[in-house]
Amino acid sequence: MNGRHVLTLTVVAIVALGILAPVLSACAPAATPVPATPTVPPPAPTATPEKEVVLRYIGTDDKLGRGCDPALIDSTAQCIPNAYEQLVRYKPGTSEFEGVLATEWEANDDSTEWTLKLREGVKFYDGTPWNAQALKFSFDRAMGLAAFAAGQWGAVESVEVVDDHTVRVVMKRPLSYFPAVMAAPWGSSFWVSPKCVQEHATADDPWAKEYLIEHSCGTGPYQVEIWEWDDRIEMVKNPYYWRGWDIPHVDRLVLKFIPALETRKAVFEAGDADWWGGGYALPFAWIPDLLASPDNVVDIFESSPKIFTFYMNPQKPPLDNINVRKAIQHVFDWDKVNQLVWNGKARRAQGFFPRDLKCFDPSVPIYEYDIAKAKEYMAKAGYPDGGFTLRMHIDMKAVDWRQAVLVLQEGLEQIGITLHIESKEWATVYAEALQKPLEEPRPYHMTGMWFFPLVADPHEFVVKIWHGKMIGSEAGYNFHLWRNPELDALIDAGQMETDPEKRCEIYSRIQHTIQDGAVAITTWEEPATYVYKKWVKNPPAYTPFAMTQMVPNFSGVYIEGRPER
């Protein structure tokens, strides 16, 4: 390794508004029997380093998350991408799958059973082996805790041990996209050491969740050593990491709590942090200032699974008139928003599917900014001069959302529509969408949110937002309240279809049906960023559907040429 410089890593998480799995209620089943395995002491280090190399990282939110238990936690968990691993992952920088803890996966003819071959020679942080029994134990634990991972793997009926390195996964229904479920960055990395769980279990806590909130027992490259709430997480090298440590690397990750965005920027610019995850929280207006220093690197990625969308509620007149909805589509000045918010760096959404998602249909039309056409639709609707007010409930704290709302408001004024904006916390808007009875109109005409699912499959992109069964359901986000039986039938058919070509034909029809309904104003595919110092070498590849823009796996990162402080 060139140099033994201290590098720092401070982390804050993104709260993924669009993908909170339902919390299920269940009693913990009896633990799967696991053969007793003696504790294996960590191997002795081959050499004593001159100085521990530390990576300090500034993240993208104002808290460390809700702990490190991979069966309980979603994307707010800072430690999971380095402490735990998936069975399958997206090959870095691509949308193709490659094995991690599994090496092979094969479905039967109707995708109701999947046979997995597990990687041999892998150990957990406590030195015990990764094998089929450990997988079965971890699955039973996740189902017993009935939290995030249980929702993510809700289509799985059972896991059967075939031999020490083979398992059979039995589905409740055909699941042709199970590799995408296995590759999900959170909710599918819940493989923990059975011995670790058993040693820390109690009568009241048979799955040792209290212990694993602040500790880790995974197979990943770094494991939790220090957990200080509202301060920091420190992670150290896993001596048993199956990929080994022969390549240049850092010895310790420090994920630091810094609540204020402006403070994070100051810390980074002062050289007291080496990586700023950026992700989706870095204001693009700051990028020129950051690049003014030759020590700073900013990587911008336009490929993104995250789309911000305005939703119209067709339950409330006059939005029950499709011509009014189409008029509103044509008053949104996308180019203006792109310059105001993204310095022209964002990619306009073309319908509800991001361009890099499987089955994206490039023939889906875009509603261009065209005031004259908007006025034509208003005349068709019987409102040639507008003359009515729409009420929008939306969280206006985010700069990008606020700018987009104000640009939409300006466009509506040009066709005689007044947009009354009420800034409300996300939780309040969510509660309004869930209110009962379902037949009663919601208090808003419009709302807005971004959304991406952790499982990067077309079905996951549409079912939670667009299926009628998600109206008033905590399992989804159908805030627009549009119920279309034809669309529901297509979504159901796409879920069950196993032929890839036929699935894409179904999802093409779904994309056109959504766009033709004019209920959603899709805006941008939100660009992501990595911001780091020039002495950080071999940065992780950006992989959109792995959400690596949040907290990357740092096993291949090293430091070279950092000035001493």
C-alpha positions as CSV (number, residue, x, y, z in Angstrom):
1,M,0.0,0.0,0.0
2,N,1.4,3.4,-0.9
3,G,1.4,5.4,2.3
4,R,-0.3,4.9,5.6
5,H,-2.4,8.0,5.7
6,V,-5.5,8.4,7.8
7,L,-8.6,8.7,5.6
8,T,-12.0,9.4,7.1
9,L,-15.5,8.4,6.3
10,T,-18.6,10.1,7.9
11,V,-22.1,8.7,6.9
12,V,-25.7,9.9,6.9
13,A,-28.4,7.8,5.3
14,I,-31.1,8.5,2.6
15,V,-34.7,7.8,3.8
16,A,-36.2,6.0,0.9
17,L,-39.7,7.3,1.0
18,G,-40.8,5.2,-1.9
19,I,-40.1,1.7,-0.5
20,L,-40.9,0.9,3.1
21,A,-41.9,-2.8,3.3
22,P,-45.0,-3.6,5.4
23,V,-44.3,-4.7,8.9
24,L,-45.8,-8.1,9.5
25,S,-46.9,-9.5,12.9
26,A,-45.8,-13.0,13.8
27,C,-44.3,-15.0,16.7
28,A,-40.7,-16.2,16.3
29,P,-40.6,-19.8,15.3
30,A,-38.2,-22.2,16.8
31,A,-34.6,-21.7,15.6
32,T,-33.4,-24.0,12.9
33,P,-31.0,-26.5,14.4
34,V,-27.4,-25.8,13.5
35,P,-24.5,-28.1,14.2
36,A,-22.3,-26.8,17.0
37,T,-19.3,-25.1,15.6
38,P,-16.3,-24.2,17.9
39,T,-15.3,-20.6,18.0
40,V,-12.4,-20.0,15.6
41,P,-10.0,-17.3,16.7
42,P,-9.2,-14.7,14.1
43,P,-6.0,-15.4,12.1
44,A,-2.9,-13.6,13.4
45,P,-2.0,-10.6,11.3
46,T,0.9,-11.1,8.9
47,A,2.5,-7.8,9.7
48,T,1.9,-4.9,12.0
49,P,0.9,-1.8,9.9
50,E,2.8,1.4,10.5
51,K,-0.4,3.3,10.9
52,E,-4.0,2.2,10.6
53,V,-5.6,3.6,7.5
54,V,-9.0,5.1,8.2
55,L,-11.7,6.2,5.7
56,R,-13.9,9.0,6.9
57,Y,-17.2,9.4,5.1
58,I,-19.9,12.1,5.1
59,G,-23.3,10.7,4.1
60,T,-26.6,11.9,2.8
61,D,-29.0,12.4,5.8
62,D,-29.0,13.5,9.4
63,K,-28.9,10.2,11.3
64,L,-27.0,7.0,11.5
65,G,-30.2,5.0,10.9
66,R,-32.1,2.5,13.0
67,G,-29.3,0.0,13.8
68,C,-27.5,-2.7,11.9
69,D,-29.7,-5.8,12.0
70,P,-30.1,-6.7,8.4
71,A,-33.4,-8.4,8.9
72,L,-35.0,-5.4,10.6
73,I,-33.6,-2.4,8.7
74,D,-34.1,-0.8,5.3
75,S,-32.0,1.8,3.5
76,T,-31.4,3.9,6.6
77,A,-28.9,1.4,7.9
78,Q,-25.4,2.7,7.3
79,C,-23.4,-0.4,8.1
80,I,-25.2,-3.1,6.1
81,P,-23.5,-2.7,2.7
82,N,-20.1,-3.4,4.3
83,A,-21.0,-5.8,7.1
84,Y,-23.4,-8.1,5.1
85,E,-23.7,-9.5,1.6
86,Q,-26.4,-10.6,-0.8
87,L,-26.6,-14.0,-2.4
88,V,-26.5,-12.3,-5.8
89,R,-25.6,-8.7,-6.7
90,Y,-25.5,-6.5,-9.7
91,K,-22.2,-6.7,-11.5
92,P,-20.6,-3.3,-10.7
93,G,-21.6,-0.7,-13.2
94,T,-24.1,-2.9,-14.9
95,S,-27.6,-4.3,-14.6
96,E,-26.3,-7.9,-15.0
97,F,-26.3,-10.4,-12.0
98,E,-23.2,-12.1,-10.5
99,G,-22.9,-14.4,-7.6
100,V,-21.8,-13.4,-4.2
101,L,-22.7,-15.9,-1.4
102,A,-24.4,-18.0,-4.1
103,T,-22.6,-19.1,-7.2
104,E,-25.4,-20.6,-9.2
105,W,-29.2,-20.2,-9.3
106,E,-31.7,-22.0,-11.5
107,A,-35.5,-22.0,-11.6
108,N,-37.9,-24.9,-12.5
109,D,-40.1,-24.5,-15.5
110,D,-42.7,-22.2,-13.9
111,S,-40.3,-20.4,-11.5
112,T,-42.1,-21.7,-8.4
113,E,-38.8,-23.3,-7.2
114,W,-35.3,-22.0,-7.3
115,T,-32.2,-24.1,-6.6
116,L,-29.2,-22.2,-5.3
117,K,-25.6,-23.4,-5.1
118,L,-23.7,-21.6,-2.3
119,R,-20.1,-20.4,-2.3
120,E,-17.8,-22.6,-0.4
121,G,-15.0,-21.4,1.8
122,V,-16.9,-18.4,3.1
123,K,-16.9,-17.6,6.9
124,F,-18.7,-15.2,9.1
125,Y,-17.0,-12.6,11.2
126,D,-16.9,-15.1,14.1
127,G,-15.1,-17.7,12.0
128,T,-18.0,-20.0,11.6
129,P,-18.9,-21.3,8.1
130,W,-21.4,-20.0,5.6
131,N,-23.4,-22.9,4.4
132,A,-27.0,-24.1,3.6
133,Q,-27.8,-24.5,7.3
134,A,-26.7,-20.9,8.0
135,L,-28.9,-19.7,5.1
136,K,-31.9,-21.7,6.4
137,F,-31.3,-20.3,9.9
138,S,-31.1,-16.7,8.7
139,F,-34.2,-17.1,6.6
140,D,-36.2,-18.5,9.5
141,R,-34.8,-15.7,11.7
142,A,-35.9,-13.0,9.2
143,M,-39.4,-14.5,8.9
144,G,-39.6,-14.8,12.7
145,L,-38.7,-11.1,13.2
146,A,-41.4,-10.3,10.6
147,A,-39.9,-6.9,9.7
148,F,-38.3,-5.5,6.6
149,A,-36.6,-8.6,5.2
150,A,-39.8,-10.6,5.7
151,G,-41.7,-8.2,3.5
152,Q,-38.9,-8.2,0.9
153,W,-39.0,-12.0,0.8
154,G,-42.7,-12.3,1.2
155,A,-43.1,-14.4,-1.9
156,V,-41.0,-17.2,-0.5
157,E,-42.9,-20.1,1.1
158,S,-40.0,-22.1,2.4
159,V,-36.3,-22.8,2.2
160,E,-35.1,-26.5,2.1
161,V,-31.6,-27.7,2.7
162,V,-30.5,-30.1,0.0
163,D,-26.9,-30.5,1.1
164,D,-24.3,-28.4,2.8
165,H,-24.0,-26.0,-0.1
166,T,-27.3,-26.4,-1.9
167,V,-30.8,-25.1,-1.0
168,R,-34.2,-25.2,-2.7
169,V,-36.3,-22.0,-2.4
170,V,-40.0,-22.7,-2.8
171,M,-42.2,-19.8,-3.8
172,K,-45.9,-19.1,-3.0
173,R,-46.4,-18.1,-6.7
174,P,-44.2,-18.0,-9.9
175,L,-41.4,-15.5,-9.3
176,S,-39.3,-15.2,-12.5
177,Y,-37.5,-12.2,-11.1
178,F,-36.2,-13.9,-7.9
179,P,-32.5,-12.9,-8.9
180,A,-33.6,-9.3,-8.6
181,V,-35.0,-10.0,-5.1
182,M,-31.7,-11.7,-4.1
183,A,-29.7,-8.7,-5.4
184,A,-31.7,-6.1,-3.5
185,P,-29.1,-4.0,-1.5
186,W,-31.3,-4.0,1.7
187,G,-33.7,-6.5,2.8
188,S,-31.8,-9.3,1.0
189,S,-28.5,-9.2,3.0
190,F,-29.8,-10.8,6.2
191,W,-27.4,-13.7,6.3
192,V,-26.0,-13.8,9.8
193,S,-23.9,-16.3,11.8
194,P,-26.2,-18.7,13.6
195,K,-23.7,-19.1,16.4
196,C,-23.6,-15.4,17.0
197,V,-27.4,-15.2,17.2
198,Q,-27.6,-18.2,19.6
199,E,-24.9,-16.8,21.9
200,H,-26.7,-13.5,22.3
201,A,-30.3,-14.7,22.3
202,T,-32.4,-14.4,25.4
203,A,-35.8,-15.8,26.4
204,D,-37.4,-12.4,25.5
205,D,-35.2,-12.0,22.4
206,P,-34.8,-15.4,20.8
207,W,-33.4,-13.9,17.6
208,A,-30.8,-11.6,19.3
209,K,-32.2,-8.5,17.6
210,E,-31.1,-6.2,20.5
211,Y,-27.5,-7.3,20.1
212,L,-27.5,-7.1,16.3
213,I,-28.9,-3.6,16.3
214,E,-25.4,-2.3,17.5
215,H,-23.2,-5.2,16.3
216,S,-22.7,-7.2,13.2
217,C,-22.0,-10.9,12.4
218,G,-21.9,-11.0,8.7
219,T,-19.6,-12.1,5.9
220,G,-18.9,-8.6,4.5
221,P,-15.5,-6.9,4.4
222,Y,-16.0,-4.6,7.4
223,Q,-17.7,-5.3,10.7
224,V,-19.0,-3.0,13.5
225,E,-16.5,-2.3,16.3
226,I,-18.0,0.9,17.8
227,W,-21.6,2.1,17.7
228,E,-22.3,5.4,19.3
229,W,-25.8,6.7,18.6
230,D,-26.0,10.2,17.3
231,D,-22.2,10.2,16.9
232,R,-20.5,7.6,14.8
233,I,-20.1,4.0,13.7
234,E,-16.6,2.5,13.4
235,M,-16.1,-0.6,11.3
236,V,-12.9,-2.7,11.1
237,K,-11.6,-5.3,8.6
238,N,-13.2,-8.7,8.7
239,P,-10.1,-11.1,9.0
240,Y,-12.1,-13.9,7.4
241,Y,-13.4,-11.9,4.4
242,W,-13.5,-14.4,1.6
243,R,-12.2,-12.1,-1.1
244,G,-9.1,-11.6,1.0
245,W,-7.0,-8.4,1.7
246,D,-4.2,-8.9,-0.8
247,I,-5.3,-5.8,-2.8
248,P,-4.7,-2.2,-1.4
249,H,-7.4,-1.3,1.1
250,V,-8.3,0.7,4.2
251,D,-8.3,-0.8,7.7
252,R,-11.2,1.1,9.3
253,L,-14.3,3.0,8.3
254,V,-15.6,5.8,10.4
255,L,-19.2,6.8,9.7
256,K,-19.8,10.1,11.4
257,F,-23.0,11.8,12.5
258,I,-23.2,15.4,11.2
259,P,-26.8,16.7,11.1
260,A,-26.5,19.9,9.1
261,L,-25.9,19.8,5.4
262,E,-23.9,23.0,5.5
263,T,-21.7,21.6,8.2
264,R,-21.0,18.5,6.2
265,K,-19.9,20.6,3.3
266,A,-17.6,22.6,5.6
267,V,-16.1,19.4,7.0
268,F,-15.4,18.1,3.6
269,E,-13.9,21.3,2.2
270,A,-11.6,21.5,5.3
271,G,-10.2,18.1,4.5
272,D,-11.6,16.5,7.6
273,A,-13.5,13.9,5.5
274,D,-12.4,12.1,2.4
275,W,-15.7,10.8,0.9
276,W,-19.0,12.6,0.7
277,G,-21.5,10.0,-0.5
278,G,-23.6,12.8,-2.0
279,G,-26.1,10.4,-3.5
280,Y,-29.4,12.2,-4.0
281,A,-28.9,14.9,-1.3
282,L,-26.1,17.0,-2.6
283,P,-27.4,20.4,-4.0
284,F,-26.1,20.7,-7.5
285,A,-25.6,24.4,-7.0
286,W,-22.7,23.5,-4.7
287,I,-20.8,21.5,-7.3
288,P,-18.9,24.5,-8.9
289,D,-17.7,25.6,-5.4
290,L,-16.5,22.0,-4.7
291,L,-14.7,21.7,-8.0
292,A,-12.9,25.0,-7.3
293,S,-10.5,22.9,-5.2
294,P,-8.1,20.6,-7.1
295,D,-8.4,18.2,-4.2
296,N,-12.1,17.5,-4.8
297,V,-13.6,15.0,-7.3
298,V,-17.3,15.1,-8.3
299,D,-18.7,12.2,-10.3
300,I,-22.1,12.7,-11.7
301,F,-24.3,9.8,-12.9
302,E,-27.4,10.5,-14.9
303,S,-28.5,6.9,-14.9
304,S,-30.9,6.5,-12.0
305,P,-33.8,4.4,-10.9
306,K,-35.3,7.4,-9.0
307,I,-38.0,9.5,-10.6
308,F,-39.8,12.4,-9.0
309,T,-43.5,12.5,-10.0
310,F,-46.5,14.8,-9.5
311,Y,-49.7,12.8,-9.0
312,M,-53.2,14.1,-9.9
313,N,-56.2,12.8,-8.0
314,P,-59.0,12.0,-10.5
315,Q,-61.5,11.5,-7.7
316,K,-61.7,15.3,-7.2
317,P,-63.2,17.4,-10.0
318,P,-62.2,18.8,-12.3
319,L,-59.3,16.3,-12.4
320,D,-61.8,13.6,-13.2
321,N,-61.7,15.2,-16.7
322,I,-58.8,13.7,-18.7
323,N,-58.6,16.8,-20.8
324,V,-57.9,18.9,-17.8
325,R,-55.2,16.4,-16.7
326,K,-53.6,16.5,-20.2
327,A,-53.7,20.3,-20.1
328,I,-51.8,20.3,-16.9
329,Q,-49.2,17.9,-18.3
330,H,-48.3,20.4,-21.0
331,V,-47.7,23.4,-18.6
332,F,-44.7,21.8,-16.8
333,D,-41.5,23.5,-18.1
334,W,-39.0,20.7,-17.7
335,D,-36.1,22.6,-19.2
336,K,-36.5,25.4,-16.7
337,V,-36.5,23.0,-13.8
338,N,-33.5,21.1,-15.1
339,Q,-31.5,24.3,-15.2
340,L,-32.7,25.6,-11.9
341,V,-32.2,22.4,-9.9
342,W,-29.7,20.3,-11.8
343,N,-27.5,22.7,-13.8
344,G,-28.9,21.0,-16.9
345,K,-27.4,17.6,-15.8
346,A,-30.6,15.7,-15.2
347,R,-32.3,13.3,-17.7
348,R,-36.0,13.9,-18.3
349,A,-38.2,10.9,-17.4
350,Q,-40.0,9.3,-20.3
351,G,-43.0,7.8,-18.6
352,F,-42.9,6.0,-15.3
353,F,-40.1,3.6,-16.0
354,P,-36.4,4.7,-15.8
355,R,-34.6,4.1,-19.0
356,D,-32.2,1.5,-17.5
357,L,-35.0,-0.7,-16.1
358,K,-35.7,-3.9,-17.9
359,C,-38.6,-3.6,-20.3
360,F,-38.4,0.2,-20.6
361,D,-40.3,1.2,-23.8
362,P,-38.7,4.1,-25.7
363,S,-41.9,4.6,-27.7
364,V,-43.8,6.0,-24.7
365,P,-44.7,9.6,-25.6
366,I,-43.6,12.7,-23.5
367,Y,-45.9,15.5,-22.8
368,E,-43.9,18.5,-24.0
369,Y,-44.1,22.0,-22.5
370,D,-46.7,23.6,-24.8
371,I,-49.0,26.3,-23.4
372,A,-51.0,26.6,-26.6
373,K,-51.7,22.8,-26.6
374,A,-52.6,23.1,-22.9
375,K,-55.2,25.8,-23.7
376,E,-56.7,23.5,-26.4
377,Y,-57.2,20.7,-23.9
378,M,-58.8,23.2,-21.4
379,A,-61.2,24.3,-24.1
380,K,-62.1,20.6,-24.8
381,A,-62.7,20.1,-21.1
382,G,-65.1,23.1,-21.0
383,Y,-62.7,25.4,-19.1
384,P,-61.4,27.7,-21.8
385,D,-60.4,30.3,-19.2
386,G,-59.6,28.0,-16.4
387,G,-61.1,29.8,-13.4
388,F,-60.6,27.1,-10.6
389,T,-58.1,26.4,-7.8
390,L,-56.3,23.1,-7.2
391,R,-54.9,22.2,-3.8
392,M,-51.5,20.5,-3.6
393,H,-50.3,18.8,-0.4
394,I,-46.5,18.2,-0.6
395,D,-43.4,18.4,1.5
396,M,-41.6,21.6,0.4
397,K,-38.4,21.2,2.4
398,A,-36.4,19.6,-0.4
399,V,-35.0,22.3,-2.8
400,D,-35.6,20.2,-5.9
401,W,-39.3,19.5,-5.0
402,R,-39.9,23.1,-4.1
403,Q,-38.5,24.5,-7.4
404,A,-40.5,22.0,-9.4
405,V,-43.7,22.9,-7.6
406,L,-43.1,26.6,-8.2
407,V,-42.4,26.1,-11.9
408,L,-45.6,24.0,-12.2
409,Q,-47.5,26.8,-10.4
410,E,-46.3,29.3,-12.9
411,G,-47.4,27.2,-15.8
412,L,-50.8,26.7,-14.4
413,E,-51.3,30.4,-14.0
414,Q,-50.9,30.7,-17.8
415,I,-54.0,28.7,-18.4
416,G,-56.1,30.2,-15.6
417,I,-55.6,27.6,-12.9
418,T,-54.5,28.7,-9.4
419,L,-52.4,26.2,-7.5
420,H,-52.7,26.5,-3.7
421,I,-49.7,24.8,-2.1
422,E,-49.8,23.4,1.4
423,S,-46.4,22.2,2.6
424,K,-46.9,19.2,4.8
425,E,-44.7,16.6,6.3
426,W,-44.4,13.4,4.4
427,A,-46.1,11.4,7.2
428,T,-49.1,13.8,7.1
429,V,-49.5,13.4,3.3
430,Y,-49.1,9.6,3.7
431,A,-51.8,9.5,6.4
432,E,-54.2,11.5,4.2
433,A,-53.7,9.0,1.4
434,L,-54.6,6.1,3.7
435,Q,-57.6,7.7,5.3
436,K,-60.9,5.7,5.4
437,P,-63.4,5.2,4.0
438,L,-61.7,4.7,0.6
439,E,-64.7,6.1,-1.3
440,E,-64.3,9.5,0.4
441,P,-62.3,12.0,-1.7
442,R,-58.9,12.9,-0.3
443,P,-58.4,16.5,0.7
444,Y,-55.8,17.2,-2.1
445,H,-56.0,17.5,-5.8
446,M,-52.3,16.9,-6.3
447,T,-49.3,15.6,-4.4
448,G,-45.8,14.5,-5.4
449,M,-43.0,12.1,-4.3
450,W,-40.1,10.2,-5.7
451,F,-40.1,6.5,-5.7
452,F,-37.8,3.6,-6.4
453,P,-38.2,0.0,-5.2
454,L,-35.3,-1.9,-3.8
455,V,-36.1,-4.8,-6.1
456,A,-35.3,-3.6,-9.6
457,D,-38.0,-5.4,-11.5
458,P,-40.8,-3.9,-13.6
459,H,-43.5,-5.4,-11.4
460,E,-42.0,-3.8,-8.3
461,F,-42.0,-0.4,-10.1
462,V,-45.7,-0.5,-10.9
463,V,-47.6,-2.6,-8.3
464,K,-47.1,-0.3,-5.3
465,I,-48.0,2.9,-7.1
466,W,-50.5,1.9,-9.8
467,H,-52.5,-1.2,-8.7
468,G,-56.0,-0.4,-7.4
469,K,-55.5,-2.7,-4.4
470,M,-52.9,-0.3,-3.1
471,I,-55.4,2.5,-2.6
472,G,-55.6,3.0,1.2
473,S,-53.1,0.2,1.8
474,E,-49.9,0.6,3.9
475,A,-48.3,-1.8,1.5
476,G,-48.2,0.7,-1.3
477,Y,-48.3,4.3,-2.5
478,N,-51.3,4.7,-4.7
479,F,-51.7,8.4,-3.7
480,H,-53.4,9.4,-7.0
481,L,-56.3,7.0,-6.2
482,W,-56.7,6.2,-9.9
483,R,-58.4,2.8,-10.2
484,N,-58.1,1.3,-13.7
485,P,-59.3,-2.4,-14.0
486,E,-57.4,-2.9,-17.3
487,L,-54.2,-1.7,-15.7
488,D,-54.7,-3.9,-12.7
489,A,-55.2,-6.9,-14.9
490,L,-52.0,-6.1,-16.8
491,I,-50.0,-5.7,-13.6
492,D,-51.3,-9.1,-12.3
493,A,-50.4,-10.7,-15.7
494,G,-46.9,-9.3,-15.7
495,Q,-46.2,-10.7,-12.2
496,M,-47.2,-14.2,-13.2
497,E,-45.6,-14.3,-16.7
498,T,-42.3,-16.2,-16.8
499,D,-41.3,-15.7,-20.5
500,P,-39.0,-12.6,-20.7
501,E,-40.3,-11.4,-24.1
502,K,-43.9,-11.8,-23.1
503,R,-43.3,-10.0,-19.8
504,C,-41.8,-7.0,-21.7
505,E,-44.8,-6.9,-24.0
506,I,-47.1,-6.7,-21.0
507,Y,-45.0,-3.9,-19.4
508,S,-44.9,-2.0,-22.6
509,R,-48.7,-1.9,-22.5
510,I,-48.6,-0.9,-18.8
511,Q,-46.3,2.0,-19.6
512,H,-48.5,3.3,-22.4
513,T,-51.7,2.9,-20.2
514,I,-50.2,4.9,-17.4
515,Q,-49.0,7.7,-19.8
516,D,-52.3,7.8,-21.6
517,G,-54.2,8.2,-18.4
518,A,-52.3,11.5,-17.7
519,V,-52.5,11.0,-14.0
520,A,-48.7,11.3,-13.4
521,I,-46.4,14.1,-14.4
522,T,-43.0,12.4,-14.4
523,T,-40.2,14.9,-14.2
524,W,-36.6,13.8,-14.0
525,E,-34.5,10.7,-13.5
526,E,-32.6,12.1,-10.6
527,P,-28.8,12.2,-11.1
528,A,-26.6,10.9,-8.4
529,T,-23.1,12.0,-7.3
530,Y,-20.0,10.7,-5.7
531,V,-17.9,13.4,-4.0
532,Y,-14.5,12.5,-2.7
533,K,-10.9,13.6,-2.4
534,K,-8.4,12.9,-5.1
535,W,-6.4,10.7,-2.9
536,V,-9.2,8.2,-2.7
537,K,-8.4,5.6,-5.2
538,N,-10.4,2.9,-6.9
539,P,-13.9,4.3,-6.0
540,P,-16.7,1.8,-6.1
541,A,-18.5,1.5,-9.4
542,Y,-21.8,3.3,-9.6
543,T,-24.6,0.7,-10.1
544,P,-28.0,2.4,-10.2
545,F,-30.2,-0.5,-9.1
546,A,-27.8,-1.5,-6.3
547,M,-28.3,2.0,-4.9
548,T,-24.5,2.2,-4.3
549,Q,-24.8,6.0,-4.3
550,M,-26.0,5.7,-0.6
551,V,-23.3,3.8,1.3
552,P,-20.9,1.9,-1.0
553,N,-19.0,-1.3,-0.3
554,F,-15.5,0.1,0.3
555,S,-13.5,-3.2,0.2
556,G,-11.5,-2.1,-2.9
557,V,-11.0,1.5,-1.9
558,Y,-7.5,2.7,-0.9
559,I,-5.6,5.9,-0.1
560,E,-2.7,7.2,-2.1
561,G,-0.9,10.5,-1.7
562,R,-3.1,12.0,1.1
563,P,-1.2,14.9,2.8
564,E,-0.4,14.4,6.4
565,R,-2.4,16.5,8.8
